[in-house]
Amino acid sequence: MGRPPKGSRTLSKDDVLRQALQLLDTGGSKALTFKALAEALGVTPMAVAHHAGTRDEMIASLVATAFEGSDTPSMAATPKLRLRDLMTRYCAQVTRHPELAKCILENPSLIGPSLTGLTQLIEAEIAAAGVTGAEARTLLCLIVDYTHGFAFAAAAAPGEALKIDDFTPALDWVLDRIE
């Protein structure tokens, strides 16, 4: 497979990222290779690398795209409701792309600004709820870990055995304890 004749095929970073996310979502991290991307796009691995950069740069771009808006503040009335909104939105994003979330957990340097901003929002809402110190850190870890665990379980469940409506009761149970 050589280089296509000039002007016969245009490839963009968006094309590469769209296909990369599809490969990742369907086949996991091991399926996301430059060779597999090149075959799916009908180009050379070098063309993929030209548009996507290194594998880590490509995954960082996927994170930025898939989790865009995670750091949008909630407009709910109370810190507890804002936490519920933030975590429910994030859980839905992780459920859509669990393999991408696993990549982040394996390499935290891929987190990116949206997820860093989300963490800061969560911390701010915990503080606004009056929780401080070690208890605030514990609450942060608890709700983030629960969210990831639920999202991974929901993604792995057959059909739609677990839905976002199944996520919120346990989250509410935790959040009800912060008053």
Backbone torsions as a table, in degrees:
resi	resn	phi	psi	omega
1	MET	NA	107.1	-179.9
2	GLY	-93.0	-175.4	177.3
3	ARG	-68.7	134.9	178.2
4	PRO	-68.0	152.9	178.0
5	PRO	-56.4	143.1	-177.9
6	LYS	-52.4	129.7	177.6
7	GLY	83.9	-5.3	-176.9
8	SER	-85.8	-23.5	-178.1
9	ARG	-148.2	124.7	174.8
10	THR	-105.0	137.6	179.2
11	LEU	-124.1	137.5	178.7
12	SER	-124.7	165.2	176.0
13	LYS	-60.5	-38.4	177.9
14	ASP	-61.3	-39.7	176.7
15	ASP	-60.1	-46.8	-178.8
16	VAL	-62.7	-46.6	-177.6
17	LEU	-65.9	-40.2	178.7
18	ARG	-60.2	-46.6	179.7
19	GLN	-68.5	-38.3	179.4
20	ALA	-62.2	-43.6	179.8
21	LEU	-65.1	-37.7	177.6
22	GLN	-64.0	-45.3	177.6
23	LEU	-61.2	-44.3	-179.7
24	LEU	-64.1	-46.9	-179.0
25	ASP	-61.9	-37.9	-175.1
26	THR	-91.0	-30.5	-174.1
27	GLY	-120.3	-4.3	-179.3
28	GLY	82.4	-179.5	-174.6
29	SER	-59.8	-37.5	-178.3
30	LYS	-66.6	-26.6	-179.7
31	ALA	-78.3	-16.1	-177.2
32	LEU	-88.0	88.8	178.0
33	THR	-124.7	157.8	177.2
34	PHE	-63.6	-35.9	178.9
35	LYS	-64.6	-46.4	179.8
36	ALA	-64.4	-40.1	177.2
37	LEU	-62.7	-45.4	-179.3
38	ALA	-60.8	-43.9	179.0
39	GLU	-62.7	-43.5	-178.9
40	ALA	-66.1	-32.1	-177.9
41	LEU	-93.7	-9.7	-179.1
42	GLY	71.3	35.5	179.8
43	VAL	-133.1	-176.2	177.5
44	THR	-89.6	156.2	174.4
45	PRO	-57.0	-32.3	178.6
46	MET	-64.5	-37.5	177.8
47	ALA	-65.0	-39.1	177.0
48	VAL	-62.1	-48.0	-179.3
49	ALA	-62.4	-36.7	179.0
50	HIS	-59.4	-40.8	-177.3
51	HIS	-87.0	-30.8	-173.0
52	ALA	-103.2	-17.1	-175.7
53	GLY	79.7	-151.9	178.2
54	THR	-73.2	169.8	178.5
55	ARG	-59.2	-45.0	179.1
56	ASP	-64.1	-38.5	177.8
57	GLU	-65.0	-38.5	178.5
58	MET	-65.0	-45.1	-179.8
59	ILE	-66.5	-38.4	176.4
60	ALA	-60.8	-38.7	176.7
61	SER	-66.4	-39.0	176.8
62	LEU	-63.0	-42.0	178.2
63	VAL	-60.8	-46.6	-179.3
64	ALA	-59.2	-39.9	-178.8
65	THR	-74.2	-50.5	-174.2
66	ALA	-68.4	-30.9	-176.9
67	PHE	-108.6	16.7	176.1
68	GLU	-58.6	134.5	179.8
69	GLY	90.5	-7.3	178.1
70	SER	-58.9	-29.3	-176.9
71	ASP	-94.6	17.7	174.8
72	THR	-78.6	121.8	-178.5
73	PRO	-61.0	148.9	175.6
74	SER	-82.3	147.7	178.6
75	MET	-102.2	11.7	-179.7
76	ALA	-63.1	162.3	-169.9
77	ALA	-73.6	-32.1	-174.3
78	THR	-126.8	160.5	177.2
79	PRO	-56.1	-40.1	-179.7
80	LYS	-62.4	-45.0	179.0
81	LEU	-69.1	-33.9	177.3
82	ARG	-68.0	-39.8	175.9
83	LEU	-62.0	-43.2	179.2
84	ARG	-59.3	-45.5	-179.6
85	ASP	-64.2	-48.1	-179.9
86	LEU	-58.6	-47.4	-175.2
87	MET	-72.1	-33.9	178.0
88	THR	-66.8	-43.3	177.1
89	ARG	-62.6	-44.3	-179.0
90	TYR	-65.6	-41.3	178.8
91	CYS	-59.1	-41.1	178.6
92	ALA	-63.1	-39.0	179.3
93	GLN	-67.3	-43.4	179.5
94	VAL	-65.9	-38.2	178.9
95	THR	-62.2	-35.8	177.8
96	ARG	-70.6	-31.6	-174.7
97	HIS	-135.9	61.7	-176.8
98	PRO	-64.6	-33.1	-179.7
99	GLU	-67.6	-33.5	176.5
100	LEU	-68.3	-41.9	176.8
101	ALA	-61.8	-37.5	177.2
102	LYS	-63.5	-38.3	177.0
103	CYS	-59.7	-40.6	179.4
104	ILE	-65.7	-42.5	-179.8
105	LEU	-65.0	-32.7	178.0
106	GLU	-75.8	-28.7	-178.2
107	ASN	-140.5	85.8	-175.9
108	PRO	-58.3	-16.2	178.0
109	SER	-67.0	-11.6	179.5
110	LEU	-85.7	-1.9	-172.3
111	ILE	-53.1	-52.6	177.1
112	GLY	82.5	168.4	-173.4
113	PRO	-64.7	-37.7	-178.8
114	SER	-63.3	-44.0	-178.4
115	LEU	-75.7	-31.2	173.4
116	THR	-64.5	-43.2	177.3
117	GLY	-62.7	-38.5	176.7
118	LEU	-61.1	-45.8	179.2
119	THR	-59.3	-42.1	178.7
120	GLN	-64.1	-39.2	176.5
121	LEU	-63.4	-44.0	179.2
122	ILE	-60.4	-46.5	179.1
123	GLU	-60.5	-41.2	180.0
124	ALA	-65.3	-39.7	179.7
125	GLU	-70.6	-35.4	175.9
126	ILE	-63.3	-44.0	178.2
127	ALA	-64.2	-40.6	179.3
128	ALA	-64.3	-26.0	177.4
129	ALA	-80.5	-2.6	177.0
130	GLY	89.9	12.6	179.6
131	VAL	-97.7	129.2	-176.3
132	THR	-134.2	171.9	173.5
133	GLY	61.4	-142.5	-177.1
134	ALA	-62.8	-33.0	179.2
135	GLU	-65.0	-37.7	178.1
136	ALA	-65.3	-43.2	179.2
137	ARG	-63.3	-41.6	178.6
138	THR	-62.7	-43.7	179.3
139	LEU	-63.5	-43.7	177.2
140	LEU	-56.2	-52.6	-179.1
141	CYS	-61.1	-41.1	-178.2
142	LEU	-63.0	-48.1	-176.5
143	ILE	-74.1	-33.3	177.5
144	VAL	-69.9	-45.1	179.3
145	ASP	-64.5	-41.1	177.2
146	TYR	-61.6	-43.1	-179.1
147	THR	-61.0	-46.5	178.1
148	HIS	-63.2	-46.2	-179.8
149	GLY	-58.7	-45.9	179.3
150	PHE	-64.0	-45.8	-177.7
151	ALA	-61.3	-42.3	178.8
152	PHE	-66.1	-40.3	178.1
153	ALA	-65.4	-42.3	179.9
154	ALA	-64.4	-39.8	179.7
155	ALA	-67.0	-32.4	-178.1
156	ALA	-86.2	-17.7	-176.8
157	ALA	-68.7	143.9	178.9
158	PRO	-66.0	140.4	179.6
159	GLY	58.2	-132.3	176.0
160	GLU	-118.2	49.8	-178.1
161	ALA	-60.5	-34.5	175.9
162	LEU	-118.7	129.4	179.8
163	LYS	-120.8	169.3	-179.7
164	ILE	-59.7	-29.2	176.9
165	ASP	-65.0	-22.5	176.8
166	ASP	-80.3	-19.7	-178.7
167	PHE	-75.7	-42.4	-169.2
168	THR	-68.9	-32.6	-178.8
169	PRO	-59.8	-43.2	179.8
170	ALA	-70.9	-37.0	176.0
171	LEU	-62.0	-44.3	178.0
172	ASP	-61.2	-39.3	179.1
173	TRP	-58.6	-43.8	178.3
174	VAL	-67.1	-47.4	-176.5
175	LEU	-66.2	-28.6	177.4
176	ASP	-64.9	-17.3	-178.9
177	ARG	-89.5	1.3	-176.2
178	ILE	-97.1	6.2	-179.6
179	GLU	-90.4	NA	NA
